[in-house]
Each structure stands twice: as C-alpha cells, then as structure tokens.
C-alpha cells in the first residue's frame, strides 16, 4: 500500500469535486482528530462506576490541538454524563 499515492489520489478527487484546498485541510484535520479520539485510553475502576483520561495522554493532546478545544474539558467530558 502506498499511503502517499492514495492521499494524493484522494486530494485530486476532492479537487475534481470542487472542494477547495483549505476545506480539504479542514476535513483531514477533523478525520485525524476523530482517529486520535478513538485511541484515547480511558481507565476505569472495577469497584466503582468511574473512569478517567490521563492528562498525559498523547492522543488527547493531539485531539485538542487539532480541533482547538480545551484540554481540561475534553479530559473531563468523555467520562461524565450530562
């Protein structure tokens, strides 16, 4: 698999569909953030119904950086219902 070639083909297809380059980058940023969110390590405690996300989680930091959301808020809300 040639990821670089596939990426260029995807960009070319989006350009043919009329998607501007700036919008393409936004799409790729959102997709990257979702992939990082899927890699979050959520630690649960077996004896209680609580969980947490480490503030040191690299995927949490990448997600927040890509989407411009607050680190503390994103660390809190995957583990709390509202």
C-alpha positions in Angstrom: 0.0 0.0 0.0 1.3 3.4 -1.0 -0.3 5.8 1.5 1.3 8.9 -0.1 -0.1 7.9 -3.5 -3.6 7.2 -2.0 -3.5 10.5 -0.2 -2.7 12.4 -3.5 -5.5 10.5 -5.3 -7.9 11.5 -2.5 -6.8 15.1 -2.7 -7.2 15.1 -6.5 -10.7 13.6 -6.3 -11.7 16.2 -3.8 -10.3 18.9 -6.1 -12.3 17.5 -9.0 -15.4 17.6 -6.9 -14.8 21.3 -6.3 -13.6 21.1 -2.7 -11.2 24.0 -2.0 -7.7 23.1 -0.6 -8.5 25.0 2.6 -11.6 22.9 3.1 -9.7 19.7 2.3 -7.3 20.5 5.1 -10.2 21.1 7.5 -11.7 17.7 6.5 -8.3 16.0 7.1 -7.9 17.7 10.4 -11.3 16.5 11.6 -10.7 13.0 10.4 -7.3 13.0 12.2 -8.9 14.3 15.4 -11.6 11.5 15.3 -8.9 8.9 14.8 -7.0 10.3 17.8 -10.2 10.3 19.9 -10.6 6.6 19.1 -7.1 5.9 20.6 -7.9 7.6 23.9 -7.1 5.4 26.9 -10.0 5.6 29.3 -9.1 4.0 32.6 -12.0 2.6 34.7 -12.1 1.4 38.2 -13.6 -2.0 38.6 -15.1 -1.5 42.1 -16.7 1.8 41.2 -18.5 3.3 38.2 -15.9 5.9 37.4 -13.4 6.4 34.8 -10.7 8.9 33.8 -8.5 10.0 31.0 -4.8 10.8 31.8 -3.8 14.4 31.3 -0.6 12.9 29.8 -2.5 11.0 27.0 -0.8 12.0 23.7 -4.0 11.3 21.7 -5.9 13.7 24.0 -3.4 16.4 23.4 -3.4 15.8 19.6 -7.2 15.8 19.5 -7.4 19.1 21.4 -4.7 20.7 19.3 -6.3 19.7 16.0 -9.8 21.0 17.0 -8.8 23.8 19.3 -10.8 22.6 22.3 -9.8 23.0 25.9 -7.7 20.1 27.2 -9.3 20.0 30.7 -12.8 20.0 29.2 -12.0 17.2 26.8 -10.3 15.2 29.6 -13.5 15.6 31.7 -16.5 15.0 29.4 -15.8 11.6 27.9 -16.1 10.2 31.5 -19.1 12.2 32.8 -22.7 12.2 31.7 -24.8 15.3 31.4 
